[in-house]
Amino acid sequence: MKHKHNHTKLIVLSIVSIIVMIGVSFLAVKAFGGSEEQQRRDIQAAAEKVNDLYYDEAYVFLKEGISEQEVNDAKAAVVDLKTGKEEGQLEQRLNDINERFAALQATNQLFEALDDKQPLNGATLQEYVLVNGDTQEGSIQTIRDKYRDQLQAGDDGFYVTISLLLDEATEQYKTFISIDGQLNKLRDNNELTYEDLTESLDRLRKELASEENPYVKARILEKIGKADKELVDAITDKRVQAARDAKRSAAEIAQIEAEGKSQRDASVERVKMDTEEQNKLRKTRHQVRPIPGGFSQSSHQSSASNAQPAKEKPSETPQPVEPSQSESEESSTSQTPAASGESQPPHIKEDDDSEKDEDEPSISHEWVPEINRPAPDNDHGSSGESSVVPDNREESIPDSQPHIVDDNH
């Protein structure tokens, strides 16, 4: 009887042990599954923060109105991943963003923000830009030196545009230096007469007819007007002082002063006309121009400050192709290729299984969220992961001739 009782007790203990083991296993699987799901959400959230810092799906231009805080927020999300491979891939893309953001800021700071519009914002390039009055040639050269390799490559639309703006800054700087030099030469001429002054300034005004940039023309007119008034006063004061030093009669001195007043009145009229012209030029309606070798912008795009990135179309397919259902499903796990002729930042994708190191820890491919931005579906909708192309955004392939679009239309 005792032996039978012990046998029954052993059976009960075995059953209890099995139940405990099953429970522990169930809890372990559930805990691992929850951790896996949370990791998937974290990767997806970090990828979205990073990808949303780009304007286009080719990962070339930065989003419109990008701020340093947004870049830092994306960096913090990537640092918190702690997943190794995905964190490293997104960090690589963040490095590209940081470099482009620094180049964008440095270049835009060379220019005045005309009506609060930066020269380059997203893929919107203003038609007319005006270099800051305190910009020096050395500050322009510093940017060229820092991004020399990217600027010389010539296959990235973003850096091609930066190079274009640097060229414009240099050209405008030299133009203003030349004007200042000619006006200073007049200031240094001790033999300058009213006639010489009027002739020289009228020549400078006529030369402005070939200047297309209204803001550059307005600044030059401002410089000319300032010199006109200043030098007429200087000539008059010098002539009056010379007459007094020569002990000329009061009548002669009065005549010199009267002529000076007549010249001042004429100068005031000239400056008044210059000022009126400046005001007209500075009210020029803002326009945008096509990105070199890239986007052709519309007024809708320049006003959609925080819109989701739009997709570039290759030149051989100007019209979008409606994907089939199977193609739409495939697009959720593949990256839309970049536009031809433009380099991409580091391309993040799942490695081929045959190339993976067997010892490298990795997350199961079945549930890894897409780090690359999937292509938009047919109706431009979004499932939470696809990018959205707003209906009011226009895309077109730039013509061979510049296509200027009125930003206030």
C-alpha positions as CSV (number, residue, x, y, z in Angstrom):
1,M,0.0,0.0,0.0
2,K,2.8,2.4,0.8
3,H,4.5,1.7,-2.5
4,K,1.3,2.4,-4.4
5,H,0.8,5.7,-2.5
6,N,4.3,6.8,-3.4
7,H,3.7,5.9,-7.1
8,T,0.5,8.0,-7.1
9,K,2.3,10.9,-5.6
10,L,5.1,10.7,-8.2
11,I,2.5,10.8,-11.0
12,V,0.8,13.9,-9.5
13,L,4.2,15.7,-9.1
14,S,5.1,14.9,-12.7
15,I,1.8,16.3,-14.0
16,V,2.3,19.5,-11.9
17,S,5.8,19.9,-13.2
18,I,4.6,19.5,-16.8
19,I,1.9,22.1,-16.2
20,V,4.4,24.5,-14.7
21,M,6.8,24.0,-17.6
22,I,4.0,24.7,-20.1
23,G,3.0,27.8,-18.3
24,V,6.5,29.1,-18.1
25,S,7.1,28.4,-21.8
26,F,3.8,30.2,-22.7
27,L,4.7,33.2,-20.7
28,A,8.2,33.3,-22.2
29,V,6.8,33.0,-25.8
30,K,4.3,35.7,-25.0
31,A,6.9,38.0,-23.5
32,F,9.3,37.5,-26.5
33,G,6.4,38.1,-28.9
34,G,5.5,41.4,-27.2
35,S,9.1,42.5,-27.2
36,E,9.4,41.6,-30.9
37,E,6.2,43.6,-31.7
38,Q,7.4,46.6,-29.8
39,Q,10.8,46.5,-31.5
40,R,9.0,46.4,-34.9
41,R,7.0,49.5,-34.0
42,D,10.1,51.3,-32.7
43,I,12.0,50.6,-35.9
44,Q,9.1,51.7,-38.1
45,A,8.7,54.9,-36.1
46,A,12.4,55.8,-36.3
47,A,12.4,55.0,-40.0
48,E,9.4,57.3,-40.6
49,K,11.1,60.2,-38.6
50,V,14.2,59.9,-40.7
51,N,12.5,59.4,-44.1
52,D,10.2,62.3,-43.5
53,L,13.2,64.7,-43.3
54,Y,13.6,64.2,-47.1
55,Y,11.4,66.0,-49.6
56,D,11.5,63.3,-52.3
57,E,11.6,59.6,-52.4
58,A,15.0,59.6,-54.0
59,Y,16.4,60.9,-50.7
60,V,18.0,63.9,-52.4
61,F,16.3,67.1,-51.3
62,L,15.4,67.9,-47.7
63,K,11.8,68.5,-46.6
64,E,10.4,72.0,-46.8
65,G,10.8,74.0,-43.6
66,I,13.2,71.5,-42.1
67,S,14.4,72.5,-38.6
68,E,17.3,71.5,-36.4
69,Q,14.9,70.2,-33.8
70,E,13.3,67.8,-36.3
71,V,16.8,66.4,-37.2
72,N,17.6,66.0,-33.5
73,D,14.3,64.2,-32.8
74,A,15.0,61.8,-35.6
75,K,18.5,61.2,-34.2
76,A,17.1,60.5,-30.7
77,A,14.6,58.0,-32.1
78,V,17.4,56.1,-33.9
79,V,19.7,56.1,-30.9
80,D,16.9,54.5,-28.8
81,L,16.5,51.5,-31.2
82,K,19.4,49.6,-29.7
83,T,19.0,47.0,-32.5
84,G,22.4,47.1,-34.1
85,K,21.8,46.6,-37.8
86,E,18.7,48.9,-38.3
87,E,20.2,51.5,-36.0
88,G,23.4,51.5,-38.0
89,Q,21.5,51.8,-41.4
90,L,19.4,54.7,-40.2
91,E,22.4,56.4,-38.6
92,Q,24.1,56.3,-42.0
93,R,21.1,58.0,-43.6
94,L,21.0,60.6,-40.7
95,N,24.7,61.4,-41.4
96,D,23.6,62.3,-45.0
97,I,20.8,64.4,-43.7
98,N,23.0,66.3,-41.3
99,E,25.5,67.0,-44.1
100,R,22.8,68.3,-46.4
101,F,21.2,70.3,-43.7
102,A,24.5,72.0,-42.8
103,A,25.1,72.8,-46.5
104,L,21.6,74.2,-46.9
105,Q,21.8,76.4,-43.9
106,A,25.3,77.8,-44.8
107,T,24.2,78.5,-48.3
108,N,20.9,80.2,-47.5
109,Q,22.7,82.4,-44.9
110,L,24.7,83.9,-47.7
111,F,21.4,85.5,-49.0
112,E,18.7,87.8,-47.7
113,A,15.4,86.1,-47.0
114,L,13.2,88.0,-49.4
115,D,9.7,88.2,-48.0
116,D,10.8,85.5,-45.6
117,K,11.5,83.2,-48.5
118,Q,14.8,81.3,-48.3
119,P,16.6,80.8,-51.7
120,L,16.2,77.0,-51.4
121,N,13.5,75.3,-49.3
122,G,12.7,71.7,-50.0
123,A,12.8,71.5,-53.8
124,T,11.6,75.1,-54.2
125,L,14.3,77.4,-55.7
126,Q,13.5,81.1,-55.8
127,E,13.9,82.7,-59.2
128,Y,15.6,85.8,-57.7
129,V,18.0,85.8,-54.8
130,L,20.0,88.6,-53.2
131,V,23.3,88.1,-51.5
132,N,23.7,89.6,-48.1
133,G,25.5,92.9,-47.9
134,D,28.0,91.5,-45.4
135,T,28.7,88.3,-47.3
136,Q,32.4,88.0,-48.2
137,E,34.0,86.0,-50.9
138,G,35.8,84.0,-48.2
139,S,32.5,82.7,-46.7
140,I,31.4,81.5,-50.1
141,Q,34.7,79.8,-50.7
142,T,34.5,78.1,-47.2
143,I,31.3,76.3,-48.3
144,R,32.9,75.3,-51.7
145,D,35.9,73.8,-49.8
146,K,33.8,71.9,-47.2
147,Y,31.6,70.2,-49.8
148,R,34.1,70.1,-52.7
149,D,33.6,66.4,-53.5
150,Q,29.8,66.6,-53.5
151,L,29.8,69.8,-55.6
152,Q,32.2,68.4,-58.1
153,A,30.4,65.1,-58.6
154,G,27.6,66.9,-60.5
155,D,25.2,63.9,-60.2
156,D,23.1,65.0,-57.2
157,G,20.4,67.5,-57.7
158,F,20.7,69.0,-54.2
159,Y,24.4,69.7,-54.5
160,V,24.0,70.9,-58.1
161,T,21.5,73.5,-56.8
162,I,23.8,74.5,-53.9
163,S,26.6,75.0,-56.5
164,L,24.3,77.2,-58.6
165,L,23.5,79.3,-55.6
166,L,27.2,79.6,-54.7
167,D,27.9,80.8,-58.2
168,E,25.2,83.4,-58.0
169,A,26.5,84.6,-54.6
170,T,30.0,85.0,-56.1
171,E,28.7,86.8,-59.2
172,Q,26.6,89.2,-57.1
173,Y,29.4,89.8,-54.7
174,K,31.7,90.8,-57.6
175,T,29.1,93.0,-59.1
176,F,28.6,95.0,-55.9
177,I,32.3,95.2,-55.3
178,S,32.7,96.6,-58.8
179,I,30.0,99.2,-58.3
180,D,31.5,100.2,-54.9
181,G,34.9,100.6,-56.6
182,Q,33.5,102.9,-59.3
183,L,31.7,105.0,-56.8
184,N,34.7,105.2,-54.5
185,K,36.8,106.3,-57.4
186,L,34.5,109.2,-57.9
187,R,34.7,110.0,-54.2
188,D,38.5,110.1,-54.4
189,N,38.6,112.4,-57.4
190,N,39.5,115.8,-56.1
191,E,38.9,117.4,-59.5
192,L,35.3,116.0,-59.8
193,T,32.8,118.4,-61.3
194,Y,29.0,118.3,-61.4
195,E,29.1,117.4,-65.1
196,D,31.5,114.5,-64.5
197,L,29.4,113.2,-61.7
198,T,26.2,113.4,-63.6
199,E,27.7,111.7,-66.6
200,S,29.3,108.9,-64.6
201,L,26.1,108.1,-62.6
202,D,23.9,108.2,-65.6
203,R,26.2,105.7,-67.3
204,L,25.9,103.4,-64.3
205,R,22.1,103.7,-64.4
206,K,22.0,102.9,-68.1
207,E,24.2,99.8,-67.6
208,L,21.5,98.5,-65.2
209,A,19.2,97.8,-68.2
210,S,21.0,94.5,-68.8
211,E,20.5,93.4,-65.1
212,E,17.6,90.9,-64.9
213,N,17.5,90.4,-61.2
214,P,15.2,93.2,-59.8
215,Y,16.7,93.0,-56.3
216,V,20.2,93.4,-57.5
217,K,19.2,96.3,-59.6
218,A,17.4,97.9,-56.7
219,R,20.4,97.7,-54.4
220,I,22.7,99.2,-57.1
221,L,20.2,102.1,-57.6
222,E,20.3,102.6,-53.8
223,K,24.1,102.8,-53.9
224,I,24.0,105.2,-56.8
225,G,21.4,107.5,-55.2
226,K,23.4,107.6,-52.0
227,A,26.6,108.6,-53.9
228,D,24.7,111.1,-56.0
229,K,23.5,113.2,-53.0
230,E,26.8,112.7,-51.1
231,L,29.0,113.8,-54.0
232,V,26.9,116.8,-55.1
233,D,27.2,118.1,-51.5
234,A,30.9,117.4,-51.4
235,I,31.5,119.2,-54.7
236,T,29.5,122.3,-53.5
237,D,31.2,122.4,-50.1
238,K,34.7,122.1,-51.8
239,R,34.0,124.9,-54.2
240,V,32.6,127.2,-51.5
241,Q,35.6,126.6,-49.3
242,A,38.0,127.2,-52.2
243,A,36.3,130.5,-52.9
244,R,36.6,131.6,-49.3
245,D,40.2,130.6,-49.1
246,A,40.9,132.6,-52.3
247,K,39.2,135.6,-50.7
248,R,36.5,135.8,-53.3
249,S,33.7,138.4,-53.0
250,A,30.5,137.6,-51.2
251,A,28.7,137.9,-54.5
252,E,30.9,135.3,-56.1
253,I,30.5,133.0,-53.1
254,A,26.7,133.4,-53.2
255,Q,26.7,132.5,-56.9
256,I,28.7,129.3,-56.1
257,E,26.2,128.5,-53.4
258,A,23.2,129.1,-55.6
259,E,24.7,126.8,-58.3
260,G,25.2,124.2,-55.6
261,K,21.6,124.5,-54.5
262,S,20.5,124.1,-58.1
263,Q,22.7,120.9,-58.4
264,R,21.3,119.6,-55.1
265,D,17.7,120.0,-56.3
266,A,18.6,118.1,-59.5
267,S,20.2,115.4,-57.4
268,V,17.1,115.1,-55.2
269,E,15.0,114.6,-58.3
270,R,17.3,111.9,-59.6
271,V,17.4,110.1,-56.2
272,K,13.6,110.4,-56.0
273,M,13.3,108.7,-59.4
274,D,15.8,106.0,-58.3
275,T,13.8,105.4,-55.1
276,E,10.6,105.0,-57.0
277,E,12.2,102.5,-59.3
278,Q,13.7,100.7,-56.3
279,N,10.3,100.3,-54.7
280,K,8.8,98.9,-57.9
281,L,11.7,96.4,-58.3
282,R,11.4,95.3,-54.7
283,K,7.7,94.5,-55.2
284,T,8.5,92.1,-58.0
285,R,6.2,89.1,-57.6
286,H,8.1,86.1,-56.3
287,Q,8.6,83.3,-58.7
288,V,10.3,79.9,-58.5
289,R,12.4,78.2,-61.1
290,P,13.1,74.5,-61.9
291,I,15.6,72.7,-59.9
292,P,18.6,72.0,-62.2
293,G,18.0,68.5,-63.7
294,G,15.3,67.8,-61.2
295,F,12.0,69.2,-60.1
296,S,9.8,71.7,-61.8
297,Q,8.0,73.6,-59.0
298,S,4.5,75.1,-58.8
299,S,3.1,77.7,-56.4
300,H,1.3,74.9,-54.6
301,Q,4.5,73.1,-53.8
302,S,6.2,76.2,-52.4
303,S,3.3,76.9,-50.1
304,A,2.9,73.3,-48.8
305,S,5.4,73.8,-46.1
306,N,5.0,70.4,-44.3
307,A,3.6,68.3,-47.0
308,Q,4.8,64.7,-47.4
309,P,7.5,64.1,-50.0
310,A,6.5,63.9,-53.6
311,K,7.9,61.2,-55.9
312,E,10.1,62.1,-58.8
313,K,9.3,60.5,-62.1
314,P,12.0,59.3,-64.6
315,S,12.0,61.3,-67.8
316,E,11.0,58.4,-69.9
317,T,7.7,58.0,-68.0
318,P,6.1,61.4,-67.6
319,Q,2.7,59.9,-66.7
320,P,2.3,57.8,-63.5
321,V,1.6,54.1,-64.1
322,E,-1.3,52.6,-62.2
323,P,0.1,49.4,-60.5
324,S,-1.8,46.2,-60.3
325,Q,-2.9,44.7,-57.1
326,S,0.1,42.3,-57.0
327,E,2.5,45.2,-57.9
328,S,1.0,47.2,-55.0
329,E,1.7,44.4,-52.6
330,E,5.2,44.1,-53.9
331,S,5.8,47.8,-53.5
332,S,5.3,47.6,-49.7
333,T,8.6,45.7,-49.4
334,S,10.6,47.5,-52.1
335,Q,12.1,51.0,-52.5
336,T,11.1,53.3,-55.4
337,P,14.2,53.8,-57.4
338,A,15.8,57.3,-57.5
339,A,15.4,59.5,-60.5
340,S,18.0,58.9,-63.2
341,G,21.1,60.9,-62.9
342,E,20.8,61.6,-59.2
343,S,22.9,59.9,-56.5
344,Q,21.1,58.5,-53.5
345,P,22.1,58.7,-49.8
346,P,23.0,55.3,-48.3
347,H,20.4,52.8,-49.6
348,I,18.9,50.9,-46.7
349,K,17.5,47.5,-47.6
350,E,17.4,44.0,-46.4
351,D,20.5,42.0,-47.3
352,D,20.2,38.9,-49.4
353,D,20.1,35.8,-47.2
354,S,23.0,34.3,-49.2
355,E,25.2,37.2,-48.3
356,K,24.4,37.4,-44.6
357,D,27.0,36.3,-42.0
358,E,25.6,33.2,-40.2
359,D,26.9,34.6,-36.9
360,E,25.3,38.0,-37.4
361,P,22.2,38.5,-35.2
362,S,19.2,39.7,-37.2
363,I,15.5,40.1,-36.9
364,S,13.3,37.8,-38.9
365,H,12.7,39.3,-42.4
366,E,9.0,38.5,-42.2
367,W,8.2,41.3,-39.8
368,V,10.9,43.9,-40.2
369,P,9.2,47.2,-41.0
370,E,10.3,48.9,-44.2
371,I,13.1,51.4,-43.6
372,N,12.8,52.6,-47.2
373,R,9.8,54.7,-48.1
374,P,7.3,52.5,-50.1
375,A,5.7,53.9,-53.3
376,P,2.3,55.6,-52.9
377,D,-0.7,53.5,-53.9
378,N,-3.2,54.3,-56.7
379,D,-5.4,56.9,-55.1
380,H,-2.4,58.7,-53.3
381,G,-3.8,57.4,-50.0
382,S,-1.8,56.1,-47.1
383,S,-1.9,52.9,-45.1
384,G,0.2,54.4,-42.4
385,E,3.5,53.5,-44.1
386,S,3.1,54.8,-47.6
387,S,4.0,58.4,-48.5
388,V,1.3,60.7,-49.6
389,V,1.4,62.9,-52.7
390,P,-1.2,65.7,-52.0
391,D,-3.6,66.3,-54.8
392,N,-2.5,70.0,-55.1
393,R,1.1,69.1,-55.8
394,E,2.1,69.3,-59.5
395,E,5.0,67.3,-60.9
396,S,6.4,67.7,-64.3
397,I,9.7,67.0,-66.2
398,P,11.5,70.3,-66.8
399,D,11.5,71.4,-70.4
400,S,14.8,72.2,-72.1
401,Q,13.9,75.9,-71.7
402,P,13.6,77.3,-68.1
403,H,10.0,77.0,-66.9
404,I,9.2,79.9,-64.6
405,V,6.0,79.5,-62.5
406,D,4.4,82.5,-60.7
407,D,4.6,81.8,-57.0
408,N,1.7,84.2,-56.2
409,H,-0.6,83.0,-59.0
